[in-house]
Amino acid sequence: MPANIISRLPVRYNYGPDYFDDPRQGIPVEGYHNIFRNMLNNPNISVYLNTDYFSIRHKVPKDCHIVYTGPVDRFFDYKYGKLKWRTLKFEKEIINVEDYQGTSVMNYADVSVPHTRIHEFKHYHKERNYPIDSTVIFREYSAASTIADEPYYPINTDEDRSLFQIYATECKKCENILFGGRLGTYRYLDMDQSIAEALEMYEQLIHKN
């Protein structure tokens, strides 16, 4: 991965709980699940699960607005080449202690440790009642992404950025198709940036029309 990726993260020598130095940080009170459930709870919205967009896109009316948030190279059938991505694997474990690590996320940078993080989600919501005799953790493993995997992060080397610019030119030619998110724009976006860009996209490209 390019060396400048380290500039995204602050370097600390303490156990401060904040991931970034933003003055306001947090997650939705009821979690992201409820945000999407509430947005989709409308009789005019149909939700199709386990449906491959590429198997049905020929059925979508030409005048529909499509917000595509999948891998941009996959949208164009990799005709200019494949962008490089990283994926994640998760390993769940239930441990018979009340508190395993004292924080929601612990990062592991040692070469000798195969996982990059351990998540213990109960620390996000200390107001909830959790069992005192057990806790759930997830170990996170990073790996190079193949076509069969779900990509998470753009590797974003100079070669990748040059290739993406070719795809970006193609994106501009697609009428009524908006490319968004990390995968659709081949950028590392945090959640606040993703939400802000989605709102701006709506105001600039959909609402005004």
Beta strands, then each sheet from edge to edge (+ up, - down):
strand 1: 66-68
strand 2: 85-95
strand 3: 105-107
strand 4: 117-119
strand 5: 135-144
strand 6: 151-154
strand 7: 177-179
sheet 1: 1+ 7+
sheet 2: 3+ 4- 5+ 2- 6+
end
